[in-house]
Amino acid sequence: MLPDDYENLAQSVVASSFFLNNMLQCITTRNYWDIVNLYKPLMHLWYIGLLMQLYVFFPLVYLIAWKIGKKSTKALGITTIIISISSLILFLLPVFSSAWKFYLLPFRLFELSTGGLLVFYSPAIKRKKAIGICALLIFLLVLCSRVKFISGSIMLILTVVSVLMLLVCINDVNFNIIDGKPLKLLAIIGKSSYSIYIWHQMIVAFLFYSIFPDQNVVSFLVFVIMTTIVSVISYRFIECPLGRCVADKRKESIAIITSLIFAGILVGIAFCVYLHAGVVRDIPELNIDKDNVHRNMHAEYCDRPYAWDRDFTTDTIRILVVGDSFGRDWANVLYEYNQDMDISYRFYTKGHMNEIKERIESSDKVFYVLSGINGISEEVVDIVPDDKLFIVGPKNFGKSNGIVYAQRGNDDYFEITVEANAEIVKYDELLQQRFGKHYISMMVPVMSDETHVRVFTDDNKYISQDCRHLTQAGAQYYSRIIGIDSILGIE
């Protein structure tokens, strides 16, 4: 793995071992649906962390309620209702970020606790079959649809309600329906489901990080076969023996101590890898020497323009860059082009452009940098004079450098190109049509053809370490090829 990816894996090993991976992902990844998560082997263990926190939370709360309620099951039922309603209110409040609502237990409790209500309140209802079918249809509709007129929050609540209705309707159904025998295949899958869950993401990450650049029928079949084989082995030779050890009081302590020793060794190794920034070999194409590394090497370079958030101090060319991390990339490109220019950077926050109005007025050029296809802020377009404003487009260099790095032994390694993000290419064209000579495309200069983008600079360095942000070599490369002279009007 490349250092950033290996460092992230080491982080997840440590966090997952303490059942805190959901908190780590909330802090670092934030967006669960980000394509980069496909390449993280332990990404899915956020859910195991969430469940373990649940297994600690509920017994403690129930123990308190049991004592306060004088050992009454009614008190436990009321406690479950209070927890469910409180969690649902937290989830619906708009003051918390989507990352918190996705990863953290207080916002997910209502999904897990409403099923527990059936333990205390199992209603007697008529027409169970009709209601069960309706509930199943609602669940399948939500699961399979991409309906835009219903918010994600409403869809989640519909899912919880429909599954709850389904559970009520099948609570007393006998599933021994085939010749009096259970559905053996489903039973085997159910018993192996933990091993399947643990291994599936590791195999997905390995396949798409190192072997398959895209998802297709072949990659899917390989994934299914590998997951089946590994999960069966894991279930038969790890889960089952451990289960027998735990069931035997004489062997239980040995199993626990052995597991803790293995976990301790693994956490220790992972922590060392993390401290060494995931670097275990020299990587010349990233200017990385394993004997001279420190954490956050790439982030430090990308974040350098934060120090330039100030008023202009010289009478040289005055340039204001407005944007997020992609804006900082562009500021670095300008700095690599000419370090004598007076470059000022401002992180874009909607509604705060008036705070830098004086800086805009005293600037020679203003660059507003886009990070994706979420649209242009008309606020920036309106407040900055047309003759000063340049729009810098988004950029993308594939999904993961892992699939490129896996080919480092090939003769054509440095000529490798990857498929460009089609949405960004299309959006890039639309912006070019709208802003004309005041638009700067970050995609066109690095496209090898209409659908593929370069990965390496002309001196065999990675343009981007994460397929989004620029390495120093990448910024220097752009400063040479993008035509900054003509943009700034320098003869």
N, C-alpha and C positions, 0 to 999 in steps of 0.2 A: 504494500500500500504506500501511497505518497504520504509524506509526513503529516500534513494537516488531517488526513483521513485516519491515519494510525493514531494520532493524538486524540482525536474524537472517540475512536474505539476504546482507547485506554481510559478515557473519562467515563465512558459508559460502563466499562467493566467494574470500575470502582463504585460508581453510583448504583449500578444494578445489584452489586453484592450486598449493599446496605438497603436495598429496596427503595431507592430514591431516584431512579432514572426518570420518573415523571417530572420531578422538580428540576433535574438537570435539563431535560428537553424544554421545559417551560422557560428556562433562563436562556438557553442557547439557541435551539432551533425555532421555538415558538410556533411556527406554522407546520402542523403535522403533515399537510398535504403538499409541502414543498418537494419537488422532484429529487432533491439531494438526499432525502430520507430513504429513498429506494436503495441507496448504496451503503447504508449504515447497518451493520450486522445485528446490533443489539437495540435498534430503535424500538422494537415492539415490546421490550421489557418495561417500558413506562407503565404498561397496563398491569404487569405483575406487581410492580411497586405500589400502584394504586390499590390493588386488591389486598396486599399485605397490610397497608395502612388501614384499610377497612377492617381487616381481621383483628387489628389492635384496637381500633376505635370503638367498634360495637360492643365487644365484651366489657370494656371499661365503663362505657355509658350505661349498658344494661345492668352491670353490677351496682352502679350508683342508684339507678332507678329501682332495682330489686330491693335494695335496702331501704330507700326512702319510701317506697310503696308498700313496705311491710310484706315483702315476698309475694306480691300480687302480679299475676300475668297481665292483668288489666293495665297496670302501670307500664309494663313493657310495650304493650300495644299503643298506648297514648304517646310514649316516648318515640316510637317508630313514626307515628303520624307527625309529631312535632319536627323530627329530623327531616322527614320527607318534604314537608311544607317549607321549612326554613331553607333547605338546599335548593328547592325549586325557585323560591324568591331570589336567592343569591344568583342563581343561573340567569334569571330574567332581568336582573338589574343591569342597566346599560353602563354602569360606572367601571366595570371590570373588563379587562382585555379578553379577547377570544382565546389567547393562549392559556390564561388562568382557568377559563371555563372548560377548556378541553382537558388539561392535564392535572388539575388539582382536585383533591378529594371533596372538599366542601361543595363544589359546584357539580359534582357527579353523584353525590350521595343519593339524590332522589331517584336516579335510575336504578340503583342497587337496592335501595331500601323499600321501594314500593312493592317489589316482589315479596319482601318479607312480611308485608301487611297481610298476605294470605295466611300466614301462620296464625295470626290473631283474629282475622276477620275473613272468613271464607263464606261469602254470601250464597244463599240458596236461590238459584235463578232458573227460570223456565226457558224453553227453547234454546237449550245450550248449543245444539248443533248449528242452528241458524246464526246465533251470535258468534260462535266460534269461527264459522266460515267468513262472516263479515270482518271479524278481527284479523283473520289470516289474510284476507284480500287487502285490507288497509295496510297491514304490515308489508306485504309484497309490493304494493303500489309505492309506498314510501321508499322501500329498499331498492326497487328497480327503476324508479323514475328520476328524471333530472328536472323536476318541476321548478320553475323560477318564480311563480307567483306565490309560493309558500316559503317563508323564511326558514333558515336552518334550525332555529330554535323551535319553531312550530312542528317541523318534521320530526325532530328528536322527541318532543312530547307526544306526538301521534304514535311514534314507534313504541314508547314506553307504555302508553295506554293500551294500544292494540295487543301487545305481548301480554300485558296483565290480564286483559279480557280473555285471551287465548288460554292462559294458564288456569283461569277460573273455570273455563268450559271443559278442559281436559284433565282437571285435577283428579277425577275418580275414574278415568277411562282405563280399561285393561288393554295393554298393547301387545299381549300375547295372541296375535291375530292370525298367525300362519301355522296351521296344524298344531296349535298349542305351544309352539316354540317361539322364542323371542327372535327378533330380527338380528341375526348374528352379526352380519356385516356392520350394521349401524352400532351394535354393541361394541364391536372391536374398535371401530373408529372413535366411539365415545371414550373407551378406556384409554386409547392412545392419544387422545386429543391434546393432553398437556405436552407430550413429546412432539407432536405435530406442530403445536403452536410455538414451542421453544425453537425448533430447528428451521421452520419454514423461511423466516426472514434471513437467517444466516445464509441459507442456500441461495435465496434470491439475490442478496447482496453480493455473494461470491460470484454467481453466474454473470450478473450484469456489470459488475465492477471489472471482471477479468476476461470474460469469454464472449458473451453476447452483447453487441452494441445496441440491439433493439429487441423488443418483445415480438415473438412470432410463434408459430405452431411448434417448431422444433424446440425453441427455448422453453416453451410451456411444458412439453412432454418430458424434457430432461429434468425440469424442476419437479414435476410430479413424481417421476421415477426416483430421483435422488431423495426427495423428502420422504417418500414411502419407505425406502430402504433404511435410511438413517433413523427415522422415527421408530420403526419396528425394532431395530437393534437397540435403540435407546430405551424403549419401553421394556423389552424383554430382559436386558442385561444391566440396566441402571435403575429404572423406576421400580420394577417388580422386586429385585433383590433388596433395595432400600426399604420398600414397603414391608417386606418380611422381617427385616432387621428392626424396624421401628415397632412392629407388632410384638416382637420378642423383647421383653423388658431387659433381658440379660445382654442383648446385642444393641439395644437402643443407644446407650451411652457411647459405645464404640462407633456407631454410625454417625452420631452427631459430632463427636470429637474429630473423626476422620474428615468429615465434610468441612469443619471449621479450619482444619489444617490446610486442606486443599484451597479453600477460599482465601485464607491468609496469604499463601504463596502467590496465588493468582493476583490478588489485590496489590501485593508488594511489587510484583513484576510490572503490572499495569501502571502503578504510580510512578515507577522509575521511567517508563516509556513516556508518560505524560510530562514529567519534569524535563525530559530531554526533547520535548516538542515533537515526539513521534519520529525523530531522525535516528535511523539505525544503519544508514549507509550514505556515502557521498552521492549527491544528485547534481551534477554539473549543470544540467538544463534548468535547475532552479537556483543555481549559485549557492548550493547548500553543501557545507563541509561538516561531516559528523563530529569532528573535533572542535568545531567552533560554532556552536548553536546556542540559541536562547529562545524561550517561548515567545509566541506572538510576533515572529519575524515579519510575516507578511502584513499582519494587522497594523503593526507600527508604521510601516511604510504607507499603507492606505490612509491611516489616520493622521499622518503628518500635517495636512492642511488645517486641522483643527487649530493649530497654533497661529494660523493666518487669519483668524476671525478678528479683524481689527480695522481701523480706519487706515487710509493710505498715508504713507509716510515720506514718499519721494515724488519727484517730478518726472520719473520715467513713465513708460507705458503703464497705465493703471487698469488692472483687470479685476473684475468682480465675478466670482463663480458662486452660483446658487444651486444647491442640490443636496442629495444625501450622500451615501458612500460612493455612488457613481460620479457625483459631483467632485468628490475628493480625488477620484481617479483622474478626472479631467484637469483638475488643478495640478496634479503631479505631472501630467503630460506637458502642460505649459511650463512648469518649472524645469523639467528636463530639457525643454527647447531653449529656454533663456532664463538663467537664474537671476539676471539683473532686473527683470520686470517686477513691478510692484503688484503682487497677487494677493487679493483679499478673498477669503472664503466665508460663506454663510450657509449653515444647515437650513434647508428650506422647511419652514413651518407655516402652514396655511393661516392667513390672517395677520402675519407678523412682518410683511414686506415693508410697511411704513416705518418700522424701526430702523431700517437701513436706507431710508430715502436719501439722506445726505451722501451716503456712500455711492448710491446709484448715480446721483447728479454729478459727483466728482470723478466718476470712472470714465475711461475711454471705451471700454467694451464690457458688456455683461453677458455671461454665459449661463443659461439655465439648462441644467442637465437632467435628463429623464432616466429613470432606473428600470422602467418596464413599460407595459402597454396600458397603464391605468388612465392615460389621458393627460392633457396639458393643463396646467393651472392657468386659467385665464387671468387670474389676479396678477401673475408675473407679467404676462403679455400686455396687460393694460397699464401697469405702473412703470414699465421700462420703455423709454423712447425707442421707436422702431429702428433708428439708425445705429443704436448701440446694442440691441438685443440679438443674440445668437442662440438658437436652440440646438443642444447637443443630444443626439439620439441614444437609445439604449444599446447594449451590446451583449453578446452571448457567444460562448465558444464550446457549445455542446452541453451534455448533461453531467459528465464526470470525466476527469482526466485519467481515471483508473484504467479504462479500456485502452487508452493511448499508451500509458506507462507499461501496460502488460506486453506491448509490442516493442519494448526498448532494444531487443536483440536483433530486430529486423534491419536490413540495409536501408529501407526507405522510411525509417522511424521519423526523421525530421521533416519528411515531406507529407506526413499524414494530415489529412483533413477530416473534419467531422461534419455531419449534417447540421445545418444551421436551423435555429428555431424559426419555423415558418411564420408564426404569428409576429415575431419581432421583425422579420424581413418585410412582411406586408405592411406593418405599421411604419417601418422606416420609409417605405416608398410613399405612403400617404403624407407623412410629415415633410418629405422632400417636395412634394407637390404643393403643400400649403405654404411653406416658408421660403422655398426657393434658395437663393444664394445666402440667406440667413439661417440655413439649416446645415448642420455638420453631421454627416452619417459616420457612425463608428463601425458599421457593418461593411459597407461597400469596400473600403480600403483593404480589408482582410478576407474578402470572399475570393475563393479560388474559381468558383463558377456560380451559377444562379442559386445553387442549393447547398453549397459546402463552404465552410469557413476554415481558415488556417488555425493551427494550434501553436506553432512555433514561429519565432521571429526569424529574420534573415541571418542571425548569428546563432541559431539553434538553441534558443531559450524559450521556455514556456511563456506565452503572452499572458496567461492567467493561471494562477494556482488553483482556483476554484471554479473556473469556467465563467466567472462574472467580473471579478475585480482584477486589476492589472498588477503584475509583478513590476519591479523597477525596470527590468529588461523590456517588459511589455509597454510601459509608459515611454521609455526611450525609443522603442520601435515606432509607436504612434507619432512621437514628436518628429520623426524623420519622414514618415510617409503621408501624413494627413494634410500637408500644405498649410502650416500655420502662418507662413509668410503672407500668403494671399488673404487669409482670414483676417489678419491684423492690419492688412494694407501696407506691409513693409516691402519696399522695392528690393 
